[in-house]
Amino acid sequence: MMPAHDSTSAMETNTPLPPGMVLGPDGKPCRTCTDWKGWSKIGKAAKAKKESKDSGSTATATAAAAAAGAAGSAVNGSTSTSTFDYEAECPPDKEILGRATWTFLHTMAAYYPDKPSTQEQSTMKSLLSSFSQFYPCGPCAEHMQKEMKIDPPKVESRKELSWWMCGMHNKVNEMMGKDLFDCNKVDERWKDGPADGRCD
Ligand SMILES: Cc1cc2nc3c(=O)[nH]c(=O)nc-3n(C[C@H](O)[C@H](O)[C@H](O)COP(=O)(O)OP(=O)(O)OC[C@H]3O[C@@H](n4cnc5c(N)ncnc54)[C@H](O)[C@@H]3O)c2cc1C
């Protein structure tokens, strides 16, 4: 991933971007490249507070508190006054898109044939190549393409593809400072479920 642009200016407005915000190819803030939920919460609350300070009125201060609360509810998914669910109702940010995409990729690998035909191997290679071109988080896509050049997809069997995918995901985990996933558990996580049967 390219580093977050901490101090880039929005091309159209010349407004400084919030930390971590990334611009898309159109010069506008890229929702699918950003933890938008967190950014949106901070942005809405700060805007409401500023409006309150500017006007100095109690009524606006109350509105600001309400707006900040509403922003919080948008992020947290529930408050006493709202049942708004960001993930269910809003376009995905980088985190939601990432989780959904990894779910698809690992599950697809988990159900890939043990002995794929030459045609199936070739189709899987094209799918992964096309996917990495069109993944709608530009910096993520660039990183994925770079890693796939270094370590091309292993499509000879279900097990090889599942392990390769696990390795790719771990490269992203590592870059983000997250714990690495134990690839011995990839089938348990994405196909069979845990031995204690809690997912059955
Ligand atoms: C192709 C791709 C590239 C990405 N590149 C970037 C990037 O460059 N920068 C960035 O900030 N974000 C990137 N993301 C998003 C990022 O990987 C996460 O999806 C996002 O941060 C949400 O993380 P999470 O902790 O909720 O779980 P995720 O990392 O989304 O993982 C979802 C679940 O997968 C399981 N899991 C975790 N690791 C593995 C593994 N190695 N193998 C198998 N299963 C595993 C765990 O059970 C986990 O709960 C990318 C996503 C994708 C799909």
PDBQT file of the ligand as one rigid body, heavy atoms in Angstrom, charges set to zero:
ROOT
HETATM    1  C1  LIG A 301      -6.412  -7.740  -1.911  1.00  0.00    +0.000 C 
HETATM    2  C2  LIG A 301      -6.459  -6.807  -0.727  1.00  0.00    +0.000 A 
HETATM    3  C3  LIG A 301      -5.419  -5.924  -0.511  1.00  0.00    +0.000 A 
HETATM    4  C4  LIG A 301      -5.469  -5.042   0.569  1.00  0.00    +0.000 A 
HETATM    5  N1  LIG A 301      -4.457  -4.151   0.721  1.00  0.00    +0.000 NA
HETATM    6  C5  LIG A 301      -4.508  -3.268   1.738  1.00  0.00    +0.000 A 
HETATM    7  C6  LIG A 301      -3.500  -2.288   1.874  1.00  0.00    +0.000 A 
HETATM    8  O1  LIG A 301      -2.547  -2.236   1.076  1.00  0.00    +0.000 OA
HETATM    9  N2  LIG A 301      -3.614  -1.408   2.905  1.00  0.00    +0.000 N 
HETATM   10  C7  LIG A 301      -4.655  -1.442   3.786  1.00  0.00    +0.000 A 
HETATM   11  O2  LIG A 301      -4.716  -0.616   4.697  1.00  0.00    +0.000 OA
HETATM   12  N3  LIG A 301      -5.626  -2.368   3.679  1.00  0.00    +0.000 NA
HETATM   13  C8  LIG A 301      -5.579  -3.261   2.678  1.00  0.00    +0.000 A 
HETATM   14  N4  LIG A 301      -6.577  -4.200   2.555  1.00  0.00    +0.000 N 
HETATM   15  C9  LIG A 301      -7.621  -4.299   3.610  1.00  0.00    +0.000 C 
HETATM   16  C10 LIG A 301      -7.092  -5.140   4.780  1.00  0.00    +0.000 C 
HETATM   17  O3  LIG A 301      -6.414  -6.314   4.351  1.00  0.00    +0.000 OA
HETATM   18  C11 LIG A 301      -8.222  -5.619   5.721  1.00  0.00    +0.000 C 
HETATM   19  O4  LIG A 301      -9.207  -6.297   4.973  1.00  0.00    +0.000 OA
HETATM   20  C12 LIG A 301      -8.902  -4.515   6.512  1.00  0.00    +0.000 C 
HETATM   21  O5  LIG A 301      -7.929  -3.739   7.180  1.00  0.00    +0.000 OA
HETATM   22  C13 LIG A 301      -9.873  -5.109   7.566  1.00  0.00    +0.000 C 
HETATM   23  O6  LIG A 301      -9.080  -5.898   8.443  1.00  0.00    +0.000 OA
HETATM   24  P1  LIG A 301      -9.638  -6.883   9.525  1.00  0.00    +0.000 P 
HETATM   25  O7  LIG A 301      -8.657  -6.858  10.662  1.00  0.00    +0.000 OA
HETATM   26  O8  LIG A 301     -11.055  -6.630   9.830  1.00  0.00    +0.000 OA
HETATM   27  O9  LIG A 301      -9.564  -8.373   8.919  1.00  0.00    +0.000 OA
HETATM   28  P2  LIG A 301      -9.086  -8.858   7.510  1.00  0.00    +0.000 P 
HETATM   29  O10 LIG A 301      -7.612  -8.667   7.353  1.00  0.00    +0.000 OA
HETATM   30  O11 LIG A 301      -9.961  -8.307   6.450  1.00  0.00    +0.000 OA
HETATM   31  O12 LIG A 301      -9.334 -10.436   7.624  1.00  0.00    +0.000 OA
HETATM   32  C14 LIG A 301     -10.644 -10.988   7.687  1.00  0.00    +0.000 C 
HETATM   33  C15 LIG A 301     -10.543 -12.328   8.379  1.00  0.00    +0.000 C 
HETATM   34  O13 LIG A 301      -9.681 -13.171   7.642  1.00  0.00    +0.000 OA
HETATM   35  C16 LIG A 301      -8.962 -14.049   8.509  1.00  0.00    +0.000 C 
HETATM   36  N5  LIG A 301      -7.552 -13.916   8.156  1.00  0.00    +0.000 N 
HETATM   37  C17 LIG A 301      -6.668 -12.959   8.530  1.00  0.00    +0.000 A 
HETATM   38  N6  LIG A 301      -5.493 -13.174   7.942  1.00  0.00    +0.000 NA
HETATM   39  C18 LIG A 301      -5.629 -14.280   7.182  1.00  0.00    +0.000 A 
HETATM   40  C19 LIG A 301      -4.749 -14.999   6.344  1.00  0.00    +0.000 A 
HETATM   41  N7  LIG A 301      -3.480 -14.631   6.160  1.00  0.00    +0.000 N 
HETATM   42  N8  LIG A 301      -5.213 -16.088   5.714  1.00  0.00    +0.000 NA
HETATM   43  C20 LIG A 301      -6.489 -16.501   5.895  1.00  0.00    +0.000 A 
HETATM   44  N9  LIG A 301      -7.372 -15.863   6.661  1.00  0.00    +0.000 NA
HETATM   45  C21 LIG A 301      -6.942 -14.753   7.314  1.00  0.00    +0.000 A 
HETATM   46  C22 LIG A 301      -9.265 -13.630   9.922  1.00  0.00    +0.000 C 
HETATM   47  O14 LIG A 301     -10.186 -14.563  10.463  1.00  0.00    +0.000 OA
HETATM   48  C23 LIG A 301      -9.895 -12.262   9.764  1.00  0.00    +0.000 C 
HETATM   49  O15 LIG A 301     -10.850 -12.003  10.745  1.00  0.00    +0.000 OA
HETATM   50  C24 LIG A 301      -6.559  -5.073   1.476  1.00  0.00    +0.000 A 
HETATM   51  C25 LIG A 301      -7.601  -5.982   1.252  1.00  0.00    +0.000 A 
HETATM   52  C26 LIG A 301      -7.559  -6.835   0.163  1.00  0.00    +0.000 A 
HETATM   53  C27 LIG A 301      -8.687  -7.798  -0.086  1.00  0.00    +0.000 C 
ENDROOT
TORSDOF 0
